[in-house]
Each structure stands twice: as structure tokens, then as C-alpha cells.
Amino acid sequence: MKKLFALILALLMALSCLSALADTVYTKVSIDPEVAKGVLSGFGMEDDQLAMVDPVAALVNALGVKVITVDDGAQIDLDLNGTDALSLGFAADDAGINVASTLFPNYLVTISQETITQMMEQFAANMPAGGSGEGGFDATAFQEMFAKYYEPFMEVVTSAGQPGEAVTGEYEFDGVVYDTYVPVTIDVDAIKAAAKDMMDQIMADPAAVGMIKGYVQGMSQSTGEEFNEETFEADFKAGFEEWIAHIPAEMTVDFYAHSDGSEDFYMTASPELEEGTMFFDMTMNGENMKMNFTMTVDGEEMACVFAMEDGTVTMSFEMSGMYMGMVMSFAENQFAMDIYFLNADAPLVSVTVESAEGGERTLSMDAEGKTVLAAEELMQDMNSEAAQGLFGDIMGNGLGTLMGALSEQVPEVAGLLSGGAAMAG
């Protein structure tokens, strides 16, 4: 129960952060059931299990989440195709937080400041890749620890280009004509030497190695992968050396620009690798930018794309028939994101977020006419008379309203739940 309350508090705080720059944030997520079935069947899911995709997608596609922030707290509303389904509100004061919900309409739950602090500390400590304990990841500490190593390396990388003599001409790429070409030779030896120096310094710093080790161990635990503590340092160094070894022996960048002082440019490079080929190009046109990177090794091609154009960001990665992509668009008070997986033609998941100024908490946070119940009492004894009263309110009142909206708006899921309940009975 403590973990449940800690999770609820973390959710409330996270959702409140989303509304930091706006009073109301409304989020919709949609799943393409046909794309989802294609992905899941590709991973071996049986047909009887695939039948669950349609009702799950119907529920997700119907659901909307609204977060409204006010001076002393917030309210979270869930709707199904615009029909109110569930509301949760909280108000903070010096004593702690009061929580009200349509899920338990006759109760007001209180959580003291002391309990909040204890639960959040416990929750943070138990996060696989968070907190400050072993396996945790502190971004600020990581930045401070490794800045002294990677900043000198990046200085070498950015100064490794040695421009040749500019050549005037007419050079057209993607419909844009440039009049100046400059060959740039990259001092690869300097980059490799700087990379090796960075590796040696990191490996000689027990604190740095320990931080990397803790982070990798935490990630391994969260993903279920095996972590070998005894061979970690040797494996990490071997991976670093392999990366250095794959830096091309020679590299020349072709740079095209305008002689009128415009900052627009096009650059490309295609260095030969010992075991394959590499291609990179980048276009800058005003505020728009596009980068392409492909590498072929032993007949296997990897392709990456990153582009920013007219408020839209596109990213994609493709290798061994595996495709992943993301398209994000930004407009005033609106954000949209499409996520592609395996299928490059249709998104698996789409997300829209709309924000607006203003908003009002409609749930009453007044204790009058309600039973006030301390969360501490619930955590001490889930079988107490007070706890049973809360659960009775949820089962007898809150779930009835929720199931009514569910039955009307998403009958596929309501029928599924009813069938499951009947079988359980």
C-alpha cells in the first residue's frame, strides 16, 4: 500500500510538472490496432492473444487525460470520448495533502508531510535508474564527473578540420545552388589520440568507473540483462577500444556554401572503412536542418536520419529490417508526436498534447459531508473498519460511475471485463 501511495504522489507531481507553463494540459494517445497486430505477430504472438489488441486499442484511443493546476494543487480528469469517467483532485497545505476523487466520492484522504517525505524518498531509492544509491543515475553528478574528460576531447574534434583552398563554381544539391566549395581534411590521428587519452583518464579514475558501473548495473537490473561485475572494467575498455578502432583512417569533408555571407551550407563525407563504407551529409537552410548517416559493414546497412523543418523534428533508425522512427511537431499551445516501429508508413502510437491558460478544479476539497481518512491509518491496517469503508465506497459508488462510462463509450472493453468477472465468479 505504501508503494501505491508513493506511486500516486509521484504521478501527481509529474503531471503537475507538465502543467508548469500552463494551467491546463490535455493529452490524447492513440494506437493503430492493425500496426500493433503486425508488430506483435512479428514477435510471435499467437492469434488468440492478438484478439486482445482491438479492445485495448479502443480503450487507449477513447481515453483523454486533463491536468489542471491551481494555486494549492491540481485536478486530473480522465474522459472516454469526451464523457467524464474519473476525476482525482488534491490540495496541499502546511499539514500535507488532501485527496478527493469521484472514485471514492464520500471520503477525503489526508497524507501528512512526514509521510509524503518518507514515501518519496523510498520511491526514489527503489527506482532502477534513479535516486542516488547504487545503480542510480544522477545527471548533474554525471555531468560534473565527466565534463573534465569529454570537453577536451570535443575541443580536439571541433578543431580537427583543416580547410583547403576555396573553389568557386556552381554546385546544386536538393534544388539549392551553392557557389563555393571548400575541401576540409580531418586530422583523424588527433581525434584517435584524444579519444584514447580520454579513455585512459576515465579508466584511471575509480570514481568515474564506479559511476559508469553503477549506472550500467542499474540498467541491467531494470531490463533483466546479466551483469558481470568481475569483467565489467575489461569489457568496458574493450568496447571503448573497438569504437576507437572503427574511426576511419582518413576523412575529407566536402563543404559547400554561399559567398554572400549566408550561413546556409551543405556538407558531405564518405570515408572508407576497413570493413565497409560510411556516408554522411548535412544541410542547413535557415532554421531548417537535415542530417543523414549510413554505414555498411559486411553487407549490413545501418541508416539514421535527423531533420528539423518548419517546427517539425523527424528522427529514424533502420538496421537489419528493424525500423524505428519518431516525428514531433510543435505549434503554439500544441505538441504532437508519432512513433513508428517496424512499419515506416503508419505510426504505431500517436500523442497530442494541448495546453491552455486558465482552469478550475471542479472537485470539492471540502471535508463537510465526507469521512476524513488518514493514509497512515490505511497503511497500518488494510482490514480496519475505516479501510473497509473506503473500499466499500469505491466498489459501491466510484466503480459504478466509471463502469457506466466505460460500457457506453468502450463496449469492447466493458464486455471483456464482464466476461472475465463472470469466469472468475
N, C-alpha and C positions, 0 to 999 in steps of 0.2 A: 504493500500500500504506500509505503514511503517513496518507493521509486516511481509509482504512478503519480503522486502529487508533485514530485520533483520534475517529472517529465511535463506535467501540465504547466508548472511555473516556467520551465524553460521555453515551452511553446508560446506562452503568453508574452514573455519578454522578447522572443524572436519576432513574433508578429507585430509587437509594438515597435520594434526597430524598423520594420518595413514601413511603418507609418510615420517615421521620424520627420520626413519632409512634407507630409500631407496628413490631413485629418481623417481621410477615408481612402482605403485601398481595397479594390475589388479584384479578385483573382479567379480565372477560369482555366481549367486544364481539360484537354480533350485527347482521347486516344482513338486512333483509326483501328477498328477491330480487325479488318482484313489484313492490314500490315502487321498487326500484333500476331495474328494467327500464322502468317508467313514466317515471322521471326521465330516463334515458339516451335512451329513444326520443324524448322531448320535445326533446332536444338534437340529434336527427338521427342517432343511432347506428343502423347497419344491423342487420337481423335476424341475420346470421351472426356479427356481433360481440356481439350480445345473448346469444348462446348461451354466452358465457364467464361471464355473470353467475352462473349457478347453481353451477358448481364453485368459483368464487371465494368466493361467499357461504357455501358449505358448509365451506370451509376456515376462513374467519373465524369462523363460528358454532361450529365444533368447537374452536377454539383457546382455551386459557386460559393466563394468564401469572401466575406466582407469584414475588414478590420477597421473599427472606428476608435480613434484615440481622443480622449478628453483630458482635462487638466489632472484629474486624480486617478486615471486608469484607462480602461478600454472596454470594448464590446466586440465579440466575434460572432458573426451571424453566418449560418450555413443555409443555403437555399437549394431547392431542387427545381430546375427550370423556372426560377423566379418565385416559387412558392416557399414561404418560410418553413424551415424544418427544425432548426435548433439555434438557440442563442446562449451565449456564455458571457457574462459581464464580471468585471472586477474593479474594485475601488480600493485605493491604498490610502492609509493614514499612518499616524505615528505608531499605532499599535500593531499594524500588519496589513493584511489584505482580506477584504470581504469578497466572497464569490457567490454569484447568483446565476441561475440558469433555468431555462424552460424545461430542462431535463429533470430538475427537482424544484418545481415551482413553489412549494410550500416550505422550503428551507433556505437558510442563509449560512454558508460555511465560512468560518473565520480561520485564518492562518496567521500565527504570530510572527513578528520579525525574527525572533530567535530561531523558530522552526524553519523559516524561509532560508536563513543563512546556512543552517546546518544541512538542509536538503540540497541546496545549490552547490555547496562545497563537495558533498558526497557525489552528486550527479557529475560534476566536472571531473572529479578524481577518477570516476569509473568510465569516462569516455575513452574509447580505444585510441583515438589520435588527438586527444585534447587534454587540458589540465597541465599540471607542471610535474607530475610524477613520471616514473619510468615508462617509456613508451608514449609519453605525451609530446605535444608539439607546441612550442611557444614561438610564434612567428617573430616577435620582437627580439627574443634571445637569439634565435637562429640568424636573423639579420645582423645583429651586433657581433655574433661569433664569427661569421664567415665573410663579412664585408672586407676585412683586412686581407683576405685571401683572393676573393674573386675581383675586387676592384682593380688591383694592379694587373691582373690578367686581362680584364676588359680594356684597360688603357693600352696594353700592347696590341690587342686585337683591333681597336679603333684606329691605331696609328700605323698599322702594318701595311696599309695601302701606299704604293709608290706610283703616283700618276706619271704617265708618259706624255709625249707631245700631243696637243690637241690637233685634230684633223677636221677641217671644215668640209661640209658636204650636205647631202640630203638623205636622211635616214627615217624611214617610216615604220612604225610599229603600232598595230591596233588602230590604224586611222590617224595617228598623231605623227607629225613630221618634226624631227629634230635637226638642227643644223650643225651640231658639234659632237664629235666622237673623241673620247679620251680612253686609251687603254690603261688599266691600272693593274700593276703587278703586286700580288700579295706576298709579303715576306712570311712564307709558311714556316720556315725554320724558327723564326722568332716566336710565332704562335705556339708551335710544339714545345719549344723550350720553356715558354711561360706556363703552358699547361702542366708540364712535368714539374716545374718549380712549385706551382700551386698544389699539385698532388702531394709532393714531398713535404711541404709545410703542413698540410692538413693531417697527413699520416703521422707526423711528428708531434701533433698536438693532442694529448689524451682527452682533453675536454671536447674538442671538435669531433673526434672519432666517437666518443661516448654519446654525444648528442645525435649524430647520424645513426649510430647503432640503436639508440633508444627509439628513434622515430621509425626506423625500418622494422624493429621488433614489434612496435605497436601496430603498424600497418599489417604485418604478417598475422598477428593475432586477430585483427578485425576481419581479415579475408580468409583465415583458415589455412594460410600457407605455412610450410615448415620453415623455421628459423634456426640456423646452426650458429650458435654463439661462438663456438671454438674456431670456426673457419671464417667468421664474418670479415675480419680485417683483411685476410688474404684474398677473399672473394671480392671485396670492395676495391682493393688495389688492382686486382686483375681486370676488373671491369673498367677502371679508370685508364689503365694502360692500353686496353683494347680500343677505347674511344680515341686516345691519342694516336694509336697506330692507324686508325682509319681516316685521319686528317689527310687530305690529298697532298702528294709530294710537291705539286706545283699548282698554282691557280692564278688565272688572269681574269679580271672583271672588265667587261666592255660597258662603258658608261656613255650615255647619250643625253644631251641637254640642249637648252636654247641659249643662244649668245646674248639675248636681250636682258638677261638677269633673272628670268623666271626661275622659280625653284622646282618646276616640274622636271622630271627626268625618267629615263628608263635604263635599267642596268640588267646585265645577264652574265652568267658564268656557267661553264660546263666542263669542270675539271675531270680528268681521267683518274679513276681509282685503280688500285692494284687488282681488285677483284670485280670491277664493274664500272658503271658510269653514274654521273650525277649531273643534274641540271637545276639551275636556279634563275629566276628572273623576278624583277620588282619594278612596278610602275607607280609613280607618284604624279598625280594630276590634281592640283589644288588641294582640297581636303580629302580627296579620294586616294586610296592606295590598294594595290593588289600584289600579292606575292605567291609564286608557285615554286614548289620544290619537289623534284622526283629523284629517286635513286634506284638503280637496278643492280642487284648483286646475285650472281648465279641464276640469272633469268627471272628472279623475283623482283617485282617493282613495288616501290612504296611511293605514294603521291600525297602531298599536303598542299592545301590552298588556304590562304587567309586574305580576306578583302574587306575594305571599308568603303562604302559608296552610298552617298546621299542618305546618311543616317541608318544604313543597314550594314551589319557585320556578318560575314559569311566565313565559316571555318569547315574544313573537311579533311578526312584522313582515310586513305584506302590502301589496303595491303592484303594479298592472298585472298582476294574475293571478299574481304571484310571491309564494309564501308560504314563510316560514321561521319555525320555532318550536323552542323548547327547554323541556323540563320536567326539573327537577332535584329529587330528593328526598333528604333527609338523615335518617338514623336512627343509632342507636348502632352504631358499627363498620361502617356501610354507607352507600354513596353510589350513587345510580342516576341515569342521565341518558338521556332520549330526545330525539333530534334529528329534526325534521320538515323536509322540503324539498318544496315544491310540493303534497304531499298532507297536508292537515291532519288526516286521520282515522287515519293509521297512520304510525309513526315509520320513517324510513329506516335510522337507526342507533340502537342501544341499548347503553348501557355500564353495567356494575355493578362496583363496587369494594368488596371486603370486607377489613377489617383485623382483626388479632388480635395479642395479645401472645404472645411466645414464638416459637420457630422454630429450626431446626437446619440447618446446612449439611451436607448428606449427601455431597457430593463430597469426595474426599480431595485435600488440597492438598499431600500429601507427595510429594517427588521420587523416593522409593525405587521402583525398578522402572520408572521413566519416563525418557525422554530430555528433558533440560532444554535448551530452545532460547531464545536471547535474541531479542526482537523486533527489536533493532538489526541482527542478522545477517540476518534475513528482509528488512528494508527495504533493506539494501545489495545483496543478490543473491538475487532470487527464483528463480533457476535453480541455486542451490547444492545440494549433496548434502543438506545439512541441511533446506533448504526442501522439497526433493522428498520427503524422508522424512515431513515433516509432512503434505504434501498426500496422500501415499500412505496415511497413517493415516486421514485424513478420508474419502478415496474408498473405501478397503477396509473400514473399520470403522464410522466415525461415521455416514456416509450410509446404510449398510445398516440400522442400527437405526432411523434416522429414517424411511427409506422403508418399513420394515416397519410402523411405527405408522401412517404415512400411508395405506398400502394397506389396512390393516384398518379404520381409522376414517373415512377420507375417500376412498373408492374413486373418486369422480368426479375428484378432482384427480390421484390416482395414475395413473389411466388416461390422463388428459390429458398428464401428464408422460411416460409411457411412449410414447405415440403421437408426441409431439414429439421424443423421443430417437430413435425408430425412423426418423422422417423425416430427422432431422439425420444419422443414420448412412448 
